């Protein structure tokens, strides 16, 4: 039917009444959620980093591995990385229009975010448990 | 190809287009919107430095000294200063969004005040944190 050259209906007409995908607000809601969480977490992160400026290796190691700081860092890292992944997704969708380039950019964004996030989380956990 | 060149321009092609970035007079609210995105992308790249620092701390003293050596070099400090500013500018932009979430601050003089508070707050917090860091060091 859709291949018929005389078929004049728009694609919107074909999907009307089928209902929404129920995920339209998911992205923006998670963006709001993570940004609210990141306000106190970023202040805590800056506080931690500033307190460690110029400190020797063992002091930094012990501090980053202590429960309160490690938990705060993990919350900041996981929330921040998810927030930046969502943000970069929007940037890619705004500027990259070729279907192949867009798909690969979105894949690269996911891979980059997961790799950086995993490396940071692994490092904090290792500092906590060794 | 030749006939395409001689084809008269259709009325659709001659229709006025809505003005794009290069047509607009630069406005502070517009600059803050662009800077919010630029600082966000900068922070995205900056996570590599954070990951490097954390992984180096988790590796051994030598790796940690190499990382801190590079990060506290002259060039490293400039990058970290930019990182700090990006973080605080983006944070202030986020607070502006929180105010907008309540439906406030979108009308005329308020949105200009918010745009000014965003960049002034970002610069001020960056300087304060660096002064504190240098004092405590």
Interface residues (C-beta under 8 A of the other chain):
Chain A: X32 X35 X36 X38 X39 X42 X46 X50 X51 X53 X54 X57 X60 X61 X64 X80 X81 X84 X87 X88 X91 X116 X119 X120 X122 X123 X124 X126 X127
Chain B: X37 X40 X41 X43 X44 X47 X48 X50 X51 X54 X55 X57 X58 X61 X64 X65 X84 X87 X91 X94 X95 X97 X98 X101 X129 X132 X133 X136 X137
